Amino acid sequence: MYRMSVLTMLAPSSLSSKLDMAKCCRMALIHDMAEALVGDITPVDDVSKEEKSRRESTTMDYICTQLLGKFNGGLNGAEIREIWQEYEDGVSEESLFVHDVDKIELLLQMVEYERESKCEMDLGEFTWVAQRIGSEEVRGWAEQVFRERLVMWKEAGRTPSWRADTEPKGEV
């Protein structure tokens, strides 16, 4: 969440001129708060999307009303809950950008794990997430991550797995 908030602050002017970047930063910090109590539910956990949503929504209600409910007359909890819901709904320009930042953060984490393993661990199975990035600017970040990943693997004398539709464009 912290790295995501930093990434939102690095947005190019083509995005920062049209988005509320302070809100994006708050949204990046808030979007996974429920996971502190619910856990990070992934597709392999055999929990339906509806059940995951219910658990996280109930947890955010608890955090925002019970834990933060009296702080500043409840205004802070209400604002956090509203921003979290905006992210979950994924319809505002800010929420779409933060969803893209969440995806680029996953790709950065993938490359970090591969680097730590000295390219013994190939996590190319996660490159598909780049295809879900909506903004041109964040897609550009993903292509740069893929270029750097390919250089890292070449320097290790190995070839990473790629899905053909995620291979970086341009010179490596």
For each residue, the residues with C-beta under 8 A, 3 or more apart:
1: 4 5 28 29 30 31 32
2: 5 6 29
3: 6 7 105 108
4: 1 7 8 28 29 31 98 101 102 105
5: 1 2 8 9 25 26 28 29
6: 2 3 9 10
7: 3 4 10 11 28 101 104 105
8: 4 5 11 21 24 25 27 28 97 98 101
9: 5 6 21 25
10: 6 7
11: 7 8 15 16 19 21 24 97 137
12: 15 16 137
13: 16 17
14: 17 18 137
15: 11 12 18 19 97 135 137
16: 11 12 13 19 21
17: 13 14
18: 14 15 93
19: 11 15 16 23 24 93 94 97
20: 23 24 94
21: 8 9 11 16 24 25
22: 25 26
23: 19 20 26 27 83 94
24: 8 11 19 20 21 27 28 94 97 98 101
25: 5 8 9 21 22 28 29
26: 5 22 23 29 30 83
27: 8 23 24 30 31 83 84 86 87 94 95 98
28: 1 4 5 7 8 24 25 31 98 101 102
29: 1 2 4 5 25 26
30: 1 26 27 33 80 83 84 87
31: 1 4 27 28 84 87 98 102
32: 1 35 36 40
33: 30 36 60 63 80 84
34: 37 38 55 56 57 59 60 63 84
35: 32 38 39 40 41 56
36: 32 33
37: 34 59 62 63
38: 34 35 41 55 56 59
39: 35
40: 32 35
41: 35 38 45 47 52 55 56
42: 45
43:
44:
45: 41 42
46:
47: 41 51 52 55
48: 51 52
49: 52 53
50: 53 54
51: 47 48 54 55
52: 41 47 48 49 55 56
53: 49 50 56 57 88
54: 50 51 57 58
55: 34 38 41 47 51 52 58 59
56: 34 35 38 41 52 53 59 60 88
57: 34 53 54 60 61 88
58: 54 55 61 62
59: 34 37 38 55 56 62 63
60: 33 34 56 57 63 64 80 81 84 85
61: 57 58 64 65 81
62: 37 58 59 65 66 67
63: 33 34 37 59 60 66 67 68 77 80
64: 60 61 67 68 69 77 78 80 81 84
65: 61 62 68 69 74 77 81
66: 62 63 69
67: 62 63 64 77
68: 63 64 65 71 74 76 77 80
69: 64 65 66 74 77
70: 73 74
71: 68 74 76 77
72: 75 76
73: 70
74: 65 68 69 70 71 77 78
75: 72 78 79
76: 68 71 72 79 80
77: 63 64 65 67 68 69 71 74 80 81
78: 64 74 75 81 82
79: 75 76 82 83
80: 30 33 60 63 64 68 76 77 83 84
81: 60 61 64 65 77 78 84 85
82: 78 79 85 86
83: 23 26 27 30 79 80 86 87
84: 27 30 31 33 34 60 64 80 81 87 88
85: 60 81 82 88 89
86: 27 82 83 89 91 92 94 95
87: 27 30 31 83 84 90 95 98 99
88: 53 56 57 84 85
89: 85 86 92 95
90: 87 95 96 99
91: 86 95 96
92: 86 89 95 96
93: 18 19 96 97
94: 19 20 23 24 27 86 97 98
95: 27 86 87 89 90 91 92 98 99
96: 90 91 92 93 99 100 134 135
97: 8 11 15 19 24 93 94 100 101 135 138
98: 4 8 24 27 28 31 87 94 95 101 102
99: 87 90 95 96 102 103 134
100: 96 97 103 104 133 134 135 138
101: 4 7 8 24 28 97 98 104 105 138
102: 4 28 31 98 99 105 106
103: 99 100 106 107 129 130 132 133 138 142
104: 7 100 101 107 108 133 138 141 142 145
105: 3 4 7 101 102 108 109
106: 102 103 109 110 126 129
107: 103 104 110 111 126 127 129 130 142 145 146
108: 3 104 105 111 112 145
109: 105 106 112 113
110: 106 107 113 114 123 126 127
111: 107 108 114 115 145 148 149 152
112: 108 109 115 116
113: 109 110 116 117 121 123
114: 110 111 117 119 121 122 123 149 152 153 160
115: 111 112 118 119 152
116: 112 113
117: 113 114 120 121
118: 115 156
119: 114 115 122 152 153 156 158 160
120: 117
121: 113 114 117
122: 114 119 160 161
123: 110 113 114 126
124: 127 160 161 162 163
125: 128 161
126: 106 107 110 123 129
127: 107 110 124 130 146 162 163 166
128: 125 131 132 163 166
129: 103 106 107 126 132 133
130: 103 107 127 133 139 142 146 166
131: 128 165 166
132: 103 128 129
133: 100 103 104 129 130 138 139 142
134: 96 99 100 138
135: 15 96 97 100 138 139
136: 139 140
137: 11 12 14 15 140 141
138: 97 100 101 103 104 133 134 135 141 142
139: 130 133 135 136 142 143
140: 136 137 143 144
141: 104 137 138 144 145
142: 103 104 107 130 133 138 139 145 146
143: 139 140 146 147 168 169 170
144: 140 141 147 148 168
145: 104 107 108 111 141 142 148 149
146: 107 127 130 142 143 149 150 166 167 168
147: 143 144 150 151 168 170 172
148: 111 144 145 151 152
149: 111 114 145 146 152 153 160
150: 146 147 153 154 160 168 172
151: 147 148 154 155 172
152: 111 114 115 119 148 149 155 156
153: 114 119 149 150 156 158 159 160
154: 150 151 157 158 172
155: 151 152
156: 118 119 152 153
157: 154
158: 119 153 154
159: 153
160: 114 119 122 124 149 150 153
161: 122 124 125
162: 124 127 166 167
163: 124 127 128 166 167
164: 167
165: 131
166: 127 128 130 131 146 162 163
167: 146 162 163 164
168: 143 144 146 147 150 172
169: 143
170: 143 147
171:
172: 147 150 151 154 168
